[in-house]
Amino acid sequence: MAIVNNVTIVSLKALKTFEEKNHVIEEVHYLVKSQDGEFAHSMGGVKTLSFDKDNFVEWEDTDEFKDIVLGWIKEDTDRLVSICELHVAELKADNNEELLFSN
């Protein structure tokens, strides 16, 4: 089986209004998960954003806006995906087991 990666935006922290703009996102909270069958590893992160009035994109509850946010955090999530994939590979390669007597 191949490793499957998933990035989920958990929440966005925003200001209602700031410099005459609405829904100004300050932080993106996200979760990265890598899984290969029964072996999985997850890591969470927070990306702090800087306000740029000239390049401001207002919040929308759409898939298109979600893709924009994923673009903002891509560098961070790519780094965590690499770490999670490494952990999954290590878990799969681990050949140790714990044996217990039933009585």
Residue, then its C-alpha position, 0 to 999 in steps of 0.5 A: m500500500a502507498i502512503v496517503n496524505n491529508v491536510t485538514i484546515v481545523s479552524l481560522k482565527a480572524l478579526k471581524t474588521f481591520e483597516e476597513k476590511n472584513h474577516v481578516i484571517e490572522e491564523v490558520h490551524y491545520l492537521v496533517k495526517s499520513q497513513d499506510g494501512e494500519f500505520a498512521h502519524s498526525m501532526g498539527g500546526v498553526k500558520t500566522l499570517s501577515f495583513d496585506k491590504d493591497n493583496f487582501v482576500e476576504w473569507e468565503d465559505t467556498d472550496e475555491f477560498k479553501d484552496i487559497v488558504l491551503g496555498w498559504i500554508k503549503e510550505d508548512t504542510d509539505r514539511l509536516v507531510s515529509i515528517c509524517e511519511l517518515h514516521v509511517a515508514e518507520l512504524k511499518a519497518d519496525n519488526n518488534e512485537e510484545l508477546l504476553f502469556s494468556n495465563 
